[in-house]
Amino acid sequence: MATELYSEERIIEGCRQGKREYQEILYRRYARKMYGICLSYAGSRPPAQDMLQEAFVKVFRNIDHFKGQGSFEGWIRKIVVNTSIDMLRQTGKEQFIDEEISDLQVSTGNDALPELHLKDLMEFIARLPEGARMVFNLFAVEGYTHKEIAQELNIAEGTSKSQFNRARHLLKEWLGERMK
């Protein structure tokens, strides 16, 4: 089934009517990209697959809430991110280390990470401790501010900054070892 033959509006309407063939089209169109997001939070395939499945169940259940304002893909992405975070919370896997951050510098400039292939970067991100990986994804990938991350994860803003800094330093260290 060629998913590109169907307009986004037609797919959304078919899903709103509960038609399985349109749900399958929607899934096929977005699952691969959304799986990558889940994998970046989960760190391994089995929990990422569970996150993806749960997120799409929520997408189908809540598709009537999509009002057509903004990007449909962005709406799905938000559900995927929130589902991933919720599932990590349920398993108790997110761990945050409070650090004094007054001496830490948070950089998002070009010097933060050397260039490399996305697959390699994803493998390094998957190695990060749970809390650092979650903050790194929310800040560097999803574009949340540290204030938004703190509110979303119920942590201090300083903890978000220190976790991002921890992730950045670990990634730089691992990438430095790889580049030798």
Secondary structure, DSSP 8 states (H G I E B T S, - for coil): --GGGS-HHHHHHHHHTT-HHHHHHHHHHHHHHHHHHHHHHHSSHHHHHHHHHHHHHHHHHHGGG--S-S-HHHHHHHHHHHHHHHHHHHHT---------TT-----STTSS----HHHHHHHHHHS-HHHHHHHIIIIIS---HHHHHHHHTS-HHHHHHHHHHHHHHHHHHHHHHH-
